Every structure is written in structure tokens, then in C-alpha cells.
Amino acid sequence: MSELSSAPATATSIPAARLFAGQSLAGRCLSELTGIGRDSRRVLPGQAYVAMGATSERATHCAEAARNQAGTLVVPGFPAVAGPDPATLTSPSPRWSFARASAAAHGLDARCLPLLGVTGTKGKSSIAHLAWWMLGGPGRAARVGTIGWHDGTNERPNAQTTPPPEDLHAFLAALPRGLAGCALELSSHGCDQHRLAGLRLRALAYTGLGHDHLDYHGTRAGYLAAKLRAVRLLDEGALLVLNADDVHAGTFAHAGRTVGARVLALGQATGSHRLAPDGPGRWTLTAPGGTHAFTAPLPGDFNAWNCAAAALLATAVRVPLADALARLDSMPAIPGRMELLAHAPATYVDYAHTPESIGNAVAAARSAHPGARLAIVFGCGGDKDRSKRAPMGAAASAADVVVLTDDNPRGEDPAVITDQIRAGVLSGTICETLHARAEAIVRARELVGPAGVVVVAGKGHETSQIIGATTLAWDDRAFVRTLTGGPT
């Protein structure tokens, strides 16, 4: 990359060498830039504009950015556009270039709170919440994930599990200096699209790989490759906590050692750190440094693993393991994560939306209510991965009763979706379909009776339902709270 002279540097200008540090770019670039942008309509004079839209539109967008006085264009290797002749760089990965440059533009290359990441098919939100709480919770730590953003003081909704780079960077840059750290969910989409490039992780937990998002990644191999990109974000000497019982644990361990991480394997069947049940809700974590007993605030083996993983993440910012686990005793409910919201029958709301998580939710409810008649209520999202529908039905067959309903059918026929789920439900399992979600929940409660247990799965913390082109207000948690026996 060669630099061209530019207008005198101002208080808001950034040396191009800093903005594009560590990048292999070819071409010409102004020596000083005013920032980075990727919307050609809103790029500001003197900014670098990164072209990452559809191939057929890139030339038009670059010309528009040039008219808006972009200082430099970053393009994926095609010749400079006609019209004004701004400096032009080529990048093998414009998305990666944009995210790295955005992090630098927000000052995160020089100062950033410790970041504790979580990736995997399930458990990300729970672990992010748990780790956030173990770091001190409100007033002491931040978190970003599916449920929302928390800046240490206030919480607001988050449209994407892992936000766009510029939004995430602005949030991180504005966090108070006194916070202990930020717990961050890393989605496979976010990893694949390089939204996290330019950030460095103090620690990362890998929860395991299940059946999800194949509509986007195409194959499990593609899904795995996207998750593995999270490991590259680890700092030298950072902590990588692996689900030792997951089939891909060895692959992640090798990737972690390659980047110089400290690899810690946490599991029940194997691993350097072992979990063992010690009575209802009680668990023992055996680590090289000693044995720790704790009470998991949520039912199920997978939630015990989430608790232990979160505590181990917290040790990366010098929270003693015993102190982190002790904070579980005051842990508030995690919205829509095996959240008990009504009684007689006990009714939980959970975000389970994969075959593995449906099976885990059923198993967790059984462990908390041994011998009780159990029903699960769920559907599948439309215009998404169809291949997981029948496997979700099969997993749900571990319940005594399955009530199929609508999730977010979007543009698909809801009846087709529920029929595809029903095809996987095992013969002999009681299975009913009620497309209205409220009716399905009420029916499930009737079928198990006051002594039973119901898991309402799929939507968790969400407060809307998408049917066709219409987005309706719907909140499983709010509805379940209104039912007879709901907590005050």
C-alpha cells in the first residue's frame, strides 16, 4: 500500500497506516483519513469507503462514494471506477478490512475492555449472562448478545446476536473505563462475515456444535469452519474453554494451541476439568487446583456446564473461581432460558430451537420434576433451515406430550411446517397441532394436569411473531405469567 499526501491532519483524522494496520492491501491511499464507512450514500468527505455489496452494484456504489468525496475506495480487486479518481485499494476480503479498520477508527486498537467470548450452537446467551453476572453484573460489567446490550447501567434490545462491526465498536468504545469486562456472544453468521475482526478476546468458551443454520452455511463443515474463526480472535495466552464431550473438541483444541491459547477442556465424561452431579441442582467441579461445589440456578446438565464455563471465563479477568461460582447463589433469572413462569402445572419458557436444545430442555425439565407428566410446545421458523424440523420432532418425542404450534412461519404455510416437524415425531407419542400459540400452551397444560410440567420452546425472550409479511406482538413469557398459578 502506497500513501498519497492529503489535507493537513485534523483532530478527527486518522493515519491510514493505523486504520489499515496489519492488512495486506494493494494500491494507493491518502495518508490521512477521517474514518471508515460502507454506505456509499452516507460516506463522509475524507473517509475510506469499503465496497462490499452485490457485485453488480459495486461500481455504482463506488462512483456514488467518490461523488460524496470519499478519500479512498477499498474494493475487492476490480479496476477503479469511472469518474473522479480517488485513491483506490484492493482487499482480498473487504468485510474483514472494514471490521478491522472500524475497530481502529473507534480506538479499540489502543484501548478496549477485556472481552469474554462465547460461541457454539447452544448456551451462548446463558453463558454470556452468567459471565456478566460473575464479573459483577450491573455497574461492573457489560454484555452483548441475543437478548440485548447491557452497558453496565442500561439494557436495550439487540436485533442481531453479533451486531454489525460499526455498531459493536461504537458500543465498546463508549463503555466506562471502570468496567471489569464485556461478555460477548459470537454467532456463526458474525464469524463468517468477519464482524469481529479487529477485536481481541481475553477468553472464549466453545459450547458444542449442533444442527442449525444449514440454510446459511450449507453444510456442517461450513458451519464448523465459521465457528473456528472465533478462535483466531484469541490473544496470545488467552483462555479457551472447550466442551470436552463435544465431537469437535479436538479440532478446537488444536486451533487454540495454534494461536497460543491456554486450552481447558470441561466435561462430564472427559476433560481436564470434570463436572459431576452431587444431588438435586448441586454439582462438583474438579479442577487441577481443587474441587468446587456449586448450585446451578437452572435445571439440566447442560446448564451446569454453562455455569462452570462462565466461571472459568471469569477467571481470565482475575475473578477467583470460587468467587465466580459463589455468585450463582444470587443469579437472577435469564429471560427465556428455562425460566419457570407459572405453576400447577410448572411451565417453563425456553429458547430451544434446534434438535439438541429441544432434547436438552426436555431432559432438564425431567431432572427438575422426576416422575411428572411432561409436555413440550414448539414450532419452527419459516424460510429457515428445513432440515432440522423432523429431527426436532424426534427429539421432542422424549416428552410424554408434543403440541406443535407456530413459531415465526414468515412466508411459509404454517401447516406445512408443522407437518414436517410431525414427520419426525416417534410413533406412539401423543402429538397435537394448534397453530395459535396461546391455545397450544393452554392445551399442553390441560394435557399434563396440575402436577405436570410444560416447556414452551422456541421463542424465549422474543416479543414478536412474524406471520407472512406481518410482525405481531407476542411474548411467551408475558402470556405464561398470566396463567393460573403464575408467579406474582
N, C-alpha and C positions, 0 to 999 in steps of 0.2 A: 504494500500500500504506500503510495507516494502522497505527500501532503502539498496542498496549494496554499498560498497566502490567502488571508481573508481579512475582513474588517477587524479593527483593533478589538482585543478581548474585552468583554464587559463582565460585570459581576455575575451575570447569568450564563455566560458562555462556558463551554466545557471543551478542553483539549480533545481533539479527535483521537489522539493516542490513548487517552484514558477511556473514552467512550467505547473504543473498539479493541481494548487491550485483550490479548490472548486469542484474537481471531485471525484466521488466515484469509484475508480479503485481498483482492487484486483490483488495481485501478487507481483513480485519483480521488482525493478527499480534501476538503477545506481543513486547515489546521485547527480552526476553532468553530464549534457548532453550538447552537442554542438548545439542543436537546434531540429527542428522537420521537418519531411518530409513524403510524402505519395507516392512517386515514388520509387519503390524498385531498379530501375536501376540507380537512381541518389542520393540515400541516402548517406550521408557523414559519415565517421567514427565518432562514438560517438553520432550521432543523435538518437532520438527516431523515429522509423518508425511506421506509423499508417496504418494498413491494412484495406482498405475499398472498394476493388474491388469486382468482382464477387466471390461468394462463392467457385466456382470450381477452382479459380485461387489463392486463398489467401495463401494456403500452399506453392505453388511455389514462390509467391512473397515474403513471409516471409523468405524462405530459401535464396533467392537472396539478400534480405536486410541483412541477417546475414552474408553472404559471403562478403558483402561490409562493414562489421564491424559496423553495426548499434549497438548503445549502449543498446537500449531497444526496444522490439516489443510491440505494442499496438494492441491487437486482439479482435475480438468480441466474445470471450468466448470459443474458441476451444483449445484443448491441444497444448502445444509447439511443433513446427515443429522439424523434424529430422535434424541432422547435428550439427553445432555449437550451443552452449547452451547460447544464450544471455538472459539477464533478460527479463521477459515477464509480461505484464499487460493485464488484460481483462477489456473491457469497454462495458457498455450496448449500447453505441452509439458512434462508432469510429469517425464518421463525426463530431459530437459535440465535442468530445475530441480533435480532430485535430484543429478545428477552435479556441477553447479556448486556446490551447497550442500555436498556431501560434500567436495569439494576444499577449500573454505574451512574446514569443520569440522576437517579434518586439518592445517590450517595451510599448505596448499600455495599459497594466495593470497599468502602473505608470504615463504615460503622453499621452493624446490624446486630440485633438481639440474637442470642442463641436460638437456633431453630431445631425443634424436635419433630421429625417427620414420621408419618405412618403411611404405609402402602399395603395393598393386598385386597382381595375381593370383599372380605367382610371385616367388621370390627374397627374400621378407621375412625368413625365418629366417636365410638365409645372410648377408644384409647386416647384420642385427642382430648376428649372431655376429662378423662381420668388424669392424664398427664398434666393438663392445665390446672386441675384441682390440686394435684400433688406439688406443683410449683408455687402454690399459694392461692390460686383462683382469683376472684375479683380483687383488683387493686395491686396484684402481684404478678400476673401473667396474662398473656393473650392467646387466642386460638383462632384458627381459620379452618372451616370445613363445611360439610354438607348442611349442618344445622344452622350455621351462621358465623358471623365475625364477632369476636369479643376483643375490645381494645384495652381491657383491664378495668374499664368503667361501664361501658355500654355495649349492648349486643344489637345487631341488626341482621336481617336475613341475607343469605348469600345465594345467588342464582346458580352458581356452579361450585362443585366440591373444591376444585382448584381454580381460582379465578384467573382471568387474563393477566399477563405479566404486569402491565402498567397499573392495573387496579391493585394487585397484590403488593407491588413495590411502593405505591403511594401509601398504602395502609401500614406497611412495615416501617417506612421512613418516618411516619408521624407518631409511632408509638413512643410513650415516655421512656426516657433513658433508664429509669429505675426498675423497670420490669425484669423479672428473672429470665424470661424467655417466651417463646411463642410455639405452641403445638400446632402442627400444620398437616392437614390431610393431603396426600399426593395421589390423585386419581390416575388411572391408566391413560385417559384422554389427555390430562395435563402433562404427563410424562412424554407421551408420544408427540405432542405438539410443542414440546420444549418450553412450556410456560414457566418452568422453574430454573431454566438456565441462568447462570449468574449468581444464584444463591448457593450458600454452603450450609450443610447440615452438621450439627453437633452430634446428632444421633438419629437413627432410623429404625423403626420396627417393621418387619415383614410378617403379615398375619397368615398368609397362605393364598393359594390360587384356586378359585372355584370356577363354576360355569357362569360367565357373564360377559356382556359387551362383545359377543362374537359378531353382532351385526356391524360393529365398527372395526374390530381388529381382524376379522375374517377367520382366524384360526387361533387355537390355544397357544401355538408357538408365537404368533404375533402379539397376543395378549401378554405372554410371559416376557417377551422382549421389551415391551413398553414398561412393564414393572421394573425390569432390571435397570432401566435408565435412572431410576431413583438412586441406585447405589452409587452412581457416578457423582452425585451431589455431595457425598460424604467428604468431610475434611480429613486430612491425614491424621490418623489416630482417633478418629471419631468412633462411636459405638454403633454396631449393627446387631440388633436383637432379632433372631430368627425363630420362626415356628419350627422347632426341630422335628415335629411329627408330620410336616408337610413334605410331599414328594419332591418339591423343588428346593428344599432347604440346602442341599449340597451345592446346587448351582448358585444360589445367592451367597453362600459362604465363600465359594471360590471368587465370585465377583467382589465381595467385600475385602478379601485379603489382597486382591489385585490393586485396589485403591488405597491400601494401607490402613484399613479399618480394624478395630478390635471386634472380633466376631464372637457373639454369645448365643448359644443355642438353648432355647427354652422349650421344654416339652413335658409330657407325662410319660411317654414310652421311652424317650431317649433325650439326650442333650446334656450339656454341662450344668444346666440349671433345671431341676426337676420339680414338678408340681404334683402333689398328692392330696386327695381328699382327707379330711380329718373331722368328719361329722357334717351335719346339715349346714351348708353355707360356709363351712370352715375349710381352710386349705393350709398346706405347709409348702413353703418354697425352700428347697435345699439348694444352696449356692456354695461355691468353693469357700466363701468366707464364713459360712454358718447357716443355720436354719431359722426361718422366719415364719411365724404363724399369722394368718390374717383372715378376716371375714369378708367375703365378696358381697357387695351390695346388690348384685344382680344374680339371678339363678343361671345355672348351666356351666359345664366345664369350659366352654369357650370364653365365657365372661371371667372366669378365674384366670385364664391365660391373659385376657385383656388387662386385668388388674395388675398382674405380675409384670407384663411387658411395659405398661405405663410407668410402674415404679422403677424399673430398670432404666427406662429413658430418662427419668428424672435424675438418676444418679449421674448422668452426663453433665449436669449443671450443678453438681456437688450437693444434691439433696441426699442425705443418708438413706439407704434402702429401708431401714426400719422406720424412719420418719415418714417416708413416702407411703408405705403400706399402712401406717397408723392413721393417715388422713382418710383412708377408706371409711372409717367409722363415722365420719361426718359428711360423706359424699352425698350431694343431693341427687335426685332422680335425673337421668339423662333423657331428654324429651324423645319419646317414641322408641326407646331401646329397652325392650322387655319391661315396660313401665306398667305397673299394676294400678289400674284406674277405677276399678269397680269390684264389688264383691257379690257373693251369692247369685250367680257363680263368679269366682275370681276371673277377671277379664284384663288381659294384658294387651298393650299396643306395641307392636314391634315393626321395624323397618325391613324385615326379612323379605328379599325379593330374588333369591337365587335358590336352586335346589339344595345346596349345602346349608344355607341360612334358614330355610324352611325346616329342614331336618333338625338343625340345632335348636330352633325355637321350640319345636315340639318336645325335644329331649329335655330342654331346660324347664319347660312347664311341668313335665312329668317328674323331674327331680324335685321340684318345689312342692308338688302336690301328688305324692305317691298314692296310687290306687284310685285317683279321681277320674271320672269320665272326661275326656278331653276333645275339644273341637278346635279346628283352625279355619279361619275365614281369610280368603285371599283371592287375588286375580293376577293378571299380568298386563304390563303396559303394551299398548298398541304401537305399531310402527317401530318396534324394537326387536331384539333377538328372539325369534320364534322358536329356536331350537331348544330353549330351556323350559318351555311350557310343559310338555309331557313329563320331563324329569322332575319338575316342581310338583306335579300331581303325584308322582310316585313317592317323592319324599314326604308329602303331606299324608300319605297313607299310613304313616306311623301313628297318626291320631285316630281316635275312635270315630270321629265325625269330620267330614270335609264339607264346608259350604263355600262354593265358588261364587265370586261376585266380580264387579268391575273395579279395575284399578284406574288407570288412565287409558281408556281404549283409543283415544285420539282418532285417527281416520279409519280404523278398522271396525268391522262389525263385532260388537261385544259378544254375540252368541258364538261366533267363530272362535274367538279367543278362549272362551270357557270350554268349548268343545275340545279344543286342542289340549287344554290342561286335563280335562276329564279323561282323555285317552290314556293318560299315564297313571291315573288312579287305579290302585290294585283292586282286583275283583274281590267282592265281599266287604269293601269299605263303604260305609254309609256316605253317600255323596249327593248333595243337593245344589241347585243353582238358583240364586236370586240376584238379579243384576243390580237392584237398588241396594247400595251398600248398607244403609241403615237397616233395611229389612233383613239382610243377610246376617248382620251382627245380632239382632234380636232373635232371629231363628236359631242361630247357633247356641245362644244362651238357653233357649227353650229346650233344645235337644239334649243338653248335658245336665240341666236341672241345677238347683241352688248349690248342690255340693260339688258341682263340676268345675271345669276351668276352660276358658276360651282364650285363644291367641288370635288377635286381629292383626294380620300381617300385610306388609307391602308398602304402606304409606308413611307409617311412623309419625314424624314431626310435621309432615306436609299439611298445608292448609287449603289445598285446592284440588280439583279433579278436572281433567281435560277429556271432554266428550265431543268428538267431532272437532269443529273449529271453535268450540265454546269452552271457556275456563270457568268453572263453577266453584263457589266457596264450599269446601268440605274439609272437616277436621275430625279424623278418627278419635283423637284424644278428647276433644271437646264433647263429641257425641257420647262416647263411653262414660264420661263423667256424669252425664245426665241420667244414666240408667239406675234402676233400683239397686240400692246397695253401694252406689258410687261414693268415694271418699268426699268429705266436706272440704 
